[in-house]
Amino acid sequence: MATAKKAAAKKAPAKKAVAAKAPATTPAAAPAKKAATKTVAAKRTPNAAFMKAMTPSAALAAVIGATPAPRTEVTKKVWEYIKKHKLQDAANKRMINADAKLKAIFKKDQVSMFEMTKLISDQLS
């Protein structure tokens, strides 16, 4: 009796899940879509506010130099300084440990990288 139930269970067909088909795209539509995104990316120009040369404060000039530079370059130079002096927190890489020069800018012992950009922009004029 028990073997008859097992045999019946084995003979029962397994139910297959019916997968919903995604709408088929034509090969011609895919390249047209890619071409459209390339033309949009080609037209993009940087915002003039980011490219304007800003004068750093005395505290920031001690880290990056006194020459006026765009905000993007200032941020790059600060990151170079942080990496050169190994000031990123080892446990949490998003945190920056301030040395004497950076403490004059940050006014704290440790700041997050997102907070850092705000504090740097306050030092530019």
DOZA-17025 format. One record per residue (C-alpha): residue in one letter; residue number from 1; x, z, y. Coordinates in steps of 0.5 Angstrom, whole numbers, plus 500, padded with zeros to 3 digits. Layout:
N
+-------+---------+-----+-----+-----+
| vexro | lumdren |   u |   w |   v |
+-------+---------+-----+-----+-----+
|     A |     NUM |   X |   Z |   Y |
...
+-------+---------+-----+-----+-----+
***
This chain:
125
+-------+---------+-----+-----+-----+
| vexro | lumdren |   u |   w |   v |
+-------+---------+-----+-----+-----+
|     M |       1 | 500 | 500 | 500 |
|     A |       2 | 506 | 502 | 505 |
|     T |       3 | 509 | 495 | 503 |
|     A |       4 | 503 | 491 | 505 |
|     K |       5 | 503 | 494 | 512 |
|     K |       6 | 510 | 493 | 513 |
|     A |       7 | 509 | 486 | 510 |
|     A |       8 | 503 | 485 | 515 |
|     A |       9 | 507 | 487 | 521 |
|     K |      10 | 513 | 483 | 520 |
|     K |      11 | 508 | 477 | 519 |
|     A |      12 | 505 | 478 | 526 |
|     P |      13 | 508 | 473 | 531 |
|     A |      14 | 511 | 477 | 537 |
|     K |      15 | 508 | 476 | 544 |
|     K |      16 | 512 | 472 | 549 |
|     A |      17 | 512 | 473 | 556 |
|     V |      18 | 510 | 467 | 560 |
|     A |      19 | 515 | 467 | 566 |
|     A |      20 | 512 | 464 | 572 |
|     K |      21 | 516 | 458 | 574 |
|     A |      22 | 519 | 457 | 581 |
|     P |      23 | 516 | 451 | 585 |
|     A |      24 | 521 | 445 | 583 |
|     T |      25 | 525 | 443 | 589 |
|     T |      26 | 528 | 436 | 590 |
|     P |      27 | 535 | 435 | 590 |
|     A |      28 | 534 | 431 | 597 |
|     A |      29 | 531 | 437 | 600 |
|     A |      30 | 537 | 442 | 598 |
|     P |      31 | 542 | 438 | 602 |
|     A |      32 | 537 | 437 | 608 |
|     K |      33 | 536 | 444 | 609 |
|     K |      34 | 544 | 446 | 608 |
|     A |      35 | 545 | 440 | 614 |
|     A |      36 | 540 | 444 | 618 |
|     T |      37 | 544 | 450 | 618 |
|     K |      38 | 550 | 447 | 619 |
|     T |      39 | 548 | 444 | 626 |
|     V |      40 | 545 | 451 | 628 |
|     A |      41 | 552 | 454 | 626 |
|     A |      42 | 556 | 449 | 630 |
|     K |      43 | 552 | 450 | 637 |
|     R |      44 | 553 | 458 | 637 |
|     T |      45 | 558 | 460 | 642 |
|     P |      46 | 560 | 467 | 644 |
|     N |      47 | 557 | 471 | 649 |
|     A |      48 | 561 | 471 | 655 |
|     A |      49 | 560 | 478 | 656 |
|     F |      50 | 564 | 479 | 650 |
|     M |      51 | 570 | 475 | 652 |
|     K |      52 | 570 | 477 | 660 |
|     A |      53 | 577 | 481 | 661 |
|     M |      54 | 576 | 488 | 662 |
|     T |      55 | 581 | 493 | 665 |
|     P |      56 | 582 | 499 | 660 |
|     S |      57 | 582 | 506 | 663 |
|     A |      58 | 589 | 510 | 663 |
|     A |      59 | 588 | 514 | 656 |
|     L |      60 | 586 | 507 | 653 |
|     A |      61 | 592 | 504 | 656 |
|     A |      62 | 596 | 509 | 652 |
|     V |      63 | 594 | 506 | 646 |
|     I |      64 | 593 | 498 | 647 |
|     G |      65 | 597 | 497 | 653 |
|     A |      66 | 595 | 496 | 661 |
|     T |      67 | 593 | 489 | 661 |
|     P |      68 | 586 | 487 | 661 |
|     A |      69 | 583 | 484 | 655 |
|     P |      70 | 576 | 482 | 652 |
|     R |      71 | 572 | 488 | 648 |
|     T |      72 | 573 | 484 | 642 |
|     E |      73 | 581 | 484 | 643 |
|     V |      74 | 581 | 492 | 645 |
|     T |      75 | 577 | 493 | 639 |
|     K |      76 | 582 | 490 | 634 |
|     K |      77 | 588 | 493 | 638 |
|     V |      78 | 585 | 500 | 637 |
|     W |      79 | 584 | 498 | 629 |
|     E |      80 | 591 | 496 | 629 |
|     Y |      81 | 593 | 503 | 632 |
|     I |      82 | 589 | 507 | 627 |
|     K |      83 | 591 | 503 | 621 |
|     K |      84 | 599 | 503 | 623 |
|     H |      85 | 598 | 511 | 624 |
|     K |      86 | 594 | 512 | 618 |
|     L |      87 | 588 | 515 | 622 |
|     Q |      88 | 582 | 513 | 617 |
|     D |      89 | 580 | 519 | 613 |
|     A |      90 | 582 | 518 | 606 |
|     A |      91 | 575 | 521 | 603 |
|     N |      92 | 571 | 517 | 608 |
|     K |      93 | 574 | 511 | 611 |
|     R |      94 | 568 | 510 | 616 |
|     M |      95 | 571 | 516 | 620 |
|     I |      96 | 577 | 516 | 624 |
|     N |      97 | 581 | 522 | 625 |
|     A |      98 | 584 | 522 | 632 |
|     D |      99 | 591 | 524 | 634 |
|     A |     100 | 593 | 526 | 641 |
|     K |     101 | 592 | 519 | 644 |
|     L |     102 | 586 | 518 | 641 |
|     K |     103 | 583 | 525 | 642 |
|     A |     104 | 584 | 523 | 650 |
|     I |     105 | 579 | 517 | 649 |
|     F |     106 | 574 | 520 | 643 |
|     K |     107 | 574 | 528 | 646 |
|     K |     108 | 573 | 530 | 639 |
|     D |     109 | 578 | 531 | 633 |
|     Q |     110 | 574 | 526 | 628 |
|     V |     111 | 569 | 520 | 630 |
|     S |     112 | 565 | 515 | 626 |
|     M |     113 | 567 | 508 | 627 |
|     F |     114 | 560 | 506 | 630 |
|     E |     115 | 561 | 512 | 635 |
|     M |     116 | 568 | 509 | 636 |
|     T |     117 | 566 | 503 | 639 |
|     K |     118 | 561 | 506 | 644 |
|     L |     119 | 567 | 511 | 646 |
|     I |     120 | 571 | 505 | 647 |
|     S |     121 | 566 | 501 | 652 |
|     D |     122 | 566 | 507 | 656 |
|     Q |     123 | 573 | 507 | 657 |
|     L |     124 | 573 | 500 | 660 |
|     S |     125 | 571 | 497 | 667 |
+-------+---------+-----+-----+-----+
***
